[in-house]
Amino acid sequence: MDHQHKSKLDDALKSLEECSVLLADISASCCMPKRSEKMESAISELKSIISVAKRTKGDPESVHRCIEGVGQFGGNVGVLYATCCTPVREPLYQKIYTELNKAHTALWQALGHGH
């Protein structure tokens, strides 16, 4: 893997790790115990994506798994976002989506696709 593609994987990982920090902030401030199961599931899902991203050396199959994971995680975060009871956390959810978009773009670029 060349340096440019490695750099894109690093960019994706940085964005995914930022999502982890943001999700932890959301989780810590959540006041609804019913949501904790969904929140824990999302946290676990993100950890799994980050783990795959850390291990990949640009192997296309692994990168594609990360891309798929980002999409699935985004959908699950959407459920949490849509059912959140306070607008205070809205900026955190929006930042997660911004970082997910950055990660998604960087992952495709690591495969040699994109703008």
Summary of the structure (lengths in Angstrom):
residues: 115
radius of gyration: 14.4
end to end distance: 18.7
largest distance: 46.3
contacts: 341
relative contact order: 0.20
helix: 84%
strand: 0%
